[in-house]
Amino acid sequence: MHNTPVTVLGLGRMGAALARAFVGAGHPTTVFNRTPREIAGATTAATAGEAVAASPLVVVCVRDHDASRELLAPAAAAMSGRTLADLTSGTPEHARESAAWASEHGADFLAGAIMAVPQGIGRPGATILYDGPDAVFDAHRPTLDVLGRSVHVGVRPGLAGLHDLALLGIMWSAFGGYLHALALMGTAGVRAADFTPMATQWLEVVTGFLPEIGGQVDAADYATDVSSLDINAAGLELLAEASRRQGVGDAVPEPLRALFARAVAEGRGDESVAALVEVIRG
Ligand SMILES: NC(=O)c1ccc[n+]([C@@H]2O[C@H](COP(=O)([O-])OP(=O)(O)OC[C@H]3O[C@@H](n4cnc5c(N)ncnc54)[C@H](OP(=O)(O)O)[C@@H]3O)[C@@H](O)[C@H]2O)c1
């Protein structure tokens, strides 16, 4: 499998990084982009169909699901017998649609979610999550490993995208919390450079809580002798009020304040923070 020919469709920031990694690892690489673009060491195809026909493994990575559909549609006739790995970000529904499209045209399908920036592709630390049939993943893994650590999260189409969005949701919440903290600390003249070491150390403490919270969610057992939900709800009231009084607004803490308040109103005040998952589930 080592020098399997690979086709990369889409040569934006990420697609170009993927193509360069394949070229760098010695895979005969064919590329195609809507707006003509070349990658040193790769063969440029004149059409998407010609690009697809060049390789048993076709990797597509474009802006979004609609762009992927648009780019692949004219190449449908060439898909049969190949594997399509779509690394375009999308919802689980998008992955299901793409899997059905690939199957309709006689192709195997993997959906991938790239947990790295283009500069990280091909380097240690880059992780790409995949869903799709075990045998298809196993067959192409040696080639896909060129891009980063390949992690197969399951068979069902959409699982990789769901992991991606869930993980990014954690990241965006952390960014929101951090930037709110910087705005709040800024009202006291504390600079980000001085506050950030404390924030990163605190995030390590927070990370340490996750296995216990997750365990409680799995067991649906929210008993606690550590920190009750109502104490945290009261803390969030303080954060929202202090934010308003310091003049930075409560846009970041307010949705969480409201969720915690709802959990308390539903009689979960004595339970652990993990019980919030029941309110989120609705
Ligand atoms: N960049 C990152 O850090 C990062 C990280 C993880 C995941 N991703 C995901 O990787 C995917 C690509 O991101 P990117 O950073 O490479 O974006 P980008 O630099 O903006 O490139 C977008 C690509 O999509 C193509 N495209 C857009 N609309 C199209 C259409 N209607 N038909 C055909 N091709 C079309 C563009 O072709 P043209 O050149 O012709 O416009 C270009 O190749 C996204 O789904 C993104 O979420 C990116």
The ligand as an SDF file (V2000), in Angstrom:
LIG
                    3D

 48 52  0  0  0  0  0  0  0  0999 V2000
   -7.8550   25.5310    7.6320 N   0  0  0  0  0  0  0  0  0  0  0  0
   -7.9850   24.8970    8.7800 C   0  0  0  0  0  0  0  0  0  0  0  0
   -7.3350   25.2300    9.7870 O   0  0  0  0  0  0  0  0  0  0  0  0
   -8.8970   23.6980    8.9000 C   0  0  0  0  0  0  0  0  0  0  0  0
   -8.8110   22.8490   10.0110 C   0  0  0  0  0  0  0  0  0  0  0  0
   -9.6360   21.7300   10.1020 C   0  0  0  0  0  0  0  0  0  0  0  0
  -10.5590   21.4920    9.1100 C   0  0  0  0  0  0  0  0  0  0  0  0
  -10.6450   22.3380    8.0380 N   0  0  0  0  0  0  0  0  0  0  0  0
  -11.6710   22.0770    7.0150 C   0  0  0  0  0  0  0  0  0  0  0  0
  -11.0630   21.8710    5.7480 O   0  0  0  0  0  0  0  0  0  0  0  0
  -11.9730   22.3240    4.7190 C   0  0  0  0  0  0  0  0  0  0  0  0
  -11.2090   23.2630    3.7900 C   0  0  0  0  0  0  0  0  0  0  0  0
  -10.7460   24.3780    4.5380 O   0  0  0  0  0  0  0  0  0  0  0  0
   -9.6080   25.3480    3.9730 P   0  0  0  0  0  0  0  0  0  0  0  0
   -8.9880   26.0020    5.1480 O   0  0  0  0  0  0  0  0  0  0  0  0
   -8.7630   24.6220    2.9860 O   0  0  0  0  0  0  0  0  0  0  0  0
  -10.5270   26.4130    3.1870 O   0  0  0  0  0  0  0  0  0  0  0  0
  -10.0500   27.4260    2.0570 P   0  0  0  0  0  0  0  0  0  0  0  0
   -8.5950   27.7190    2.1410 O   0  0  0  0  0  0  0  0  0  0  0  0
  -11.0170   28.5650    2.0960 O   0  0  0  0  0  0  0  0  0  0  0  0
  -10.2620   26.6020    0.6930 O   0  0  0  0  0  0  0  0  0  0  0  0
  -11.5570   26.3300    0.2480 C   0  0  0  0  0  0  0  0  0  0  0  0
  -11.4950   25.3080   -0.8630 C   0  0  0  0  0  0  0  0  0  0  0  0
  -12.8410   24.9830   -1.2410 O   0  0  0  0  0  0  0  0  0  0  0  0
  -12.9600   25.1550   -2.6520 C   0  0  0  0  0  0  0  0  0  0  0  0
  -14.3390   25.5130   -2.9770 N   0  0  0  0  0  0  0  0  0  0  0  0
  -15.1300   26.4290   -2.3590 C   0  0  0  0  0  0  0  0  0  0  0  0
  -16.3410   26.4770   -2.9510 N   0  0  0  0  0  0  0  0  0  0  0  0
  -16.3120   25.5600   -3.9590 C   0  0  0  0  0  0  0  0  0  0  0  0
  -17.2680   25.1220   -4.9050 C   0  0  0  0  0  0  0  0  0  0  0  0
  -18.5040   25.6290   -4.9220 N   0  0  0  0  0  0  0  0  0  0  0  0
  -16.9110   24.1580   -5.7770 N   0  0  0  0  0  0  0  0  0  0  0  0
  -15.6570   23.6280   -5.7540 C   0  0  0  0  0  0  0  0  0  0  0  0
  -14.7040   24.0020   -4.8760 N   0  0  0  0  0  0  0  0  0  0  0  0
  -15.0340   24.9620   -3.9820 C   0  0  0  0  0  0  0  0  0  0  0  0
  -11.9790   26.2510   -2.9830 C   0  0  0  0  0  0  0  0  0  0  0  0
  -11.7310   26.2620   -4.3660 O   0  0  0  0  0  0  0  0  0  0  0  0
  -11.2870   27.6260   -5.0950 P   0  0  0  0  0  0  0  0  0  0  0  0
   -9.7910   27.7290   -4.8540 O   0  0  0  0  0  0  0  0  0  0  0  0
  -11.6620   27.4350   -6.5110 O   0  0  0  0  0  0  0  0  0  0  0  0
  -12.0450   28.7620   -4.4260 O   0  0  0  0  0  0  0  0  0  0  0  0
  -10.7970   25.7950   -2.1440 C   0  0  0  0  0  0  0  0  0  0  0  0
  -10.1360   24.7160   -2.7560 O   0  0  0  0  0  0  0  0  0  0  0  0
  -13.1420   23.0040    5.4310 C   0  0  0  0  0  0  0  0  0  0  0  0
  -14.2420   22.1330    5.4930 O   0  0  0  0  0  0  0  0  0  0  0  0
  -12.5860   23.2860    6.8240 C   0  0  0  0  0  0  0  0  0  0  0  0
  -13.5890   23.3430    7.8250 O   0  0  0  0  0  0  0  0  0  0  0  0
   -9.8280   23.4180    7.8990 C   0  0  0  0  0  0  0  0  0  0  0  0
  1  2  1  0
  2  3  2  0
  2  4  1  0
  4  5  1  0
  4 48  2  0
  5  6  2  0
  6  7  1  0
  7  8  2  0
  8  9  1  0
  8 48  1  0
  9 10  1  0
  9 46  1  0
 10 11  1  0
 11 12  1  0
 11 44  1  0
 12 13  1  0
 13 14  1  0
 14 15  2  0
 14 16  1  0
 14 17  1  0
 17 18  1  0
 18 19  2  0
 18 20  1  0
 18 21  1  0
 21 22  1  0
 22 23  1  0
 23 24  1  0
 23 42  1  0
 24 25  1  0
 25 26  1  0
 25 36  1  0
 26 27  1  0
 26 35  1  0
 27 28  2  0
 28 29  1  0
 29 30  1  0
 29 35  2  0
 30 31  1  0
 30 32  2  0
 32 33  1  0
 33 34  2  0
 34 35  1  0
 36 37  1  0
 36 42  1  0
 37 38  1  0
 38 39  2  0
 38 40  1  0
 38 41  1  0
 42 43  1  0
 44 45  1  0
 44 46  1  0
 46 47  1  0
M  CHG  2   8   1  16  -1
M  END
$$$$
